[in-house]
Structure formats: C-alpha cells, structure tokens
Amino acid sequence: MDVLEAANGHVYVLDFGDRTIKEFSPDGTFLRSYGKGKGRGPGELLNPTDFQVTTGGEVWVLDPAQGRIQVFDARGEPVRTLRVEVPANRFALYSDGSYVLLGKSEWLLYHFTTTGVPAGGFGRLVADQDRNTVALQGEISLLPDGDILYGPMRGGYLARFARSGALVYYRESVDPKPYPDLKFYRGGGSTVKRDARQALSTIGMGVDGEEVWVLTVAEVDGHPRGAVDVYATSGGTYRYSFVSPQGSAANVHLTRRHLYVVGDTVVTRWTRRR
C-alpha cells in the first residue's frame, strides 16, 4: 500500500491487492476507485507501484509491468496513456505535467516532457552504475522548488538533485550502510544477495519542505520496529529520530498537519505536533 494527501485534503491509497487507487474524503469516507481491474486494456493495471495526484484531481499511476503511466480524470475514467521508456518503480510529477522517473538503467533519474518524450537522464552515484541499478532502488520525493530527494532502499545515504540534474548534496545517513552486493546471472539480470535483503535503510519518505522524514527499521526491545529519521532538506543534516507510532510500517506520507503511516492493510493518520 501507499498513501498521498492531495491539496484538497482528500486521501488516496494505492491498494496492491485489487490494483486500484482508492479516494477518501478528509473524514475517511470512501469516494471512488481509479483502475478497471487486472489487465492491459484502457484503465486496467497489472502492477501499480506508484501514483501522483494533480491539483485538478487527475490520478497518474505508474504500471511498470506494462511500461506505462495510466492517467485517470477526477471521476476515475482513463483519459490517456504515457509510455515509459525506461524500467522504473517510482516517479515524481511536476505541476506542468512533466515528470521524473527513478530508473533502472544507465542513469538514476530521467526527465520526461508532458507528452512522455525523454528529455535526458542524470545522477551517477556508484561506479558501473548501469550494472548496479538494482542496488540503487529506493524512494524519491519532490520539493516545492522542484528539487528531488532520493533515498536508496538498502544504502545509508540521502541525495538531493536540482531540477536541472545537478547534484546538490550526497550524504551518509545517521545509520550508514554500504550499497549491497549483487548476484549477477549468466545472460543478464541481477538481484540483491540474500544477506542484504533485510538491511533496509529507506522504506518510505515524506517531505514538508523544511524536513524530510525517512522511514527505516530500528531494533526496539529486541524487535524490529518502524522508525523515522528526520533530516533538513536544505543540507541533508540529521535532526532527530522517533519510533513510528504504528508498530508495523510499510511507508509514510507527510503533510504540514498530518503523518500518515501505512501498514499491511491499514493506513493511520496522526496529527503532528508543531
């Protein structure tokens, strides 16, 4: 599951179980679904991994299994499809309709125009990156000024890129981990080695403009718990940490007023103390 609060206060939840995006009112009333079920037809989804909501209520859903972004209008009807030219599981959407993909190819990030035309790639953080992209899977978040924050799933780092592609900073996190070793297969393909699969650094990421909240895993009383490490977006410096108020956490979403914590089947909203 994944969650997002739109500008009008409505809450959208990505439900992997039935391959839909569900929209709820601010008081939790279910309103509608986006997605026509499993399939390859208009509005159908196979493996939705990320989504964004525009100020006009359009819902953009990344479906890497089909190599496309499916766009729905505010009523839940499919209105257009954009082809995805590189393998990707995460994307960030600008207000003008252009977007950035967190890729699995030569570059870390790829710009696309409003019509889905590639506009260049950027971001090189490791040697031989085109063979090591599996190690760089993670989360991205868009800042109000258009810059992009990136946190690798299994590497203890935090990076910020300008919209132009320039690297603003690249810092070790408070719990530094090296990028994991990979296992390569004859004929192509790779995977993270088994002993690194549970060494998670960035499970989810939330931004409110001044702070970035990184959901990670910490050991509390001998048991793994979701924990949030908080950094300054301006320079990536560490500020503080706290244990997630919800024991089992799969992702987080941050707004000025609320913290959303995603579990296996439940999304919980918490009021922030400022």
Salt bridges, closest charged atoms under 4 A:
GLU5 OE1 - HIS258 ND1 3.28
ASP15 OD2 - LYS22 NZ 3.01
ASP18 OD2 - LYS22 NZ 2.68
GLU23 OE2 - HIS10 ND1 2.75
GLU23 OE1 - ARG32 NH1 2.80
GLU58 OE2 - ARG80 NH1 3.25
ASP73 OD2 - ARG75 NH2 2.94
GLU77 OE2 - LYS36 NZ 3.34
ASP96 OD2 - ARG163 NH2 3.17
GLU106 OE2 - ARG124 NH2 3.20
ASP128 OD2 - ARG131 NH1 3.37
GLU139 OE1 - ARG90 NE 3.11
ASP145 OD2 - ARG160 NH2 2.86
ASP147 OD2 - ARG160 NE 2.90
ASP175 OD2 - LYS177 NZ 2.59
ASP208 OD2 - ARG272 NH1 3.19
ASP208 OD2 - ARG274 NH1 3.13
GLU210 OE2 - ARG256 NH2 3.97
GLU211 OE2 - ARG239 NH1 3.14
GLU211 OE1 - ARG272 NH2 3.85
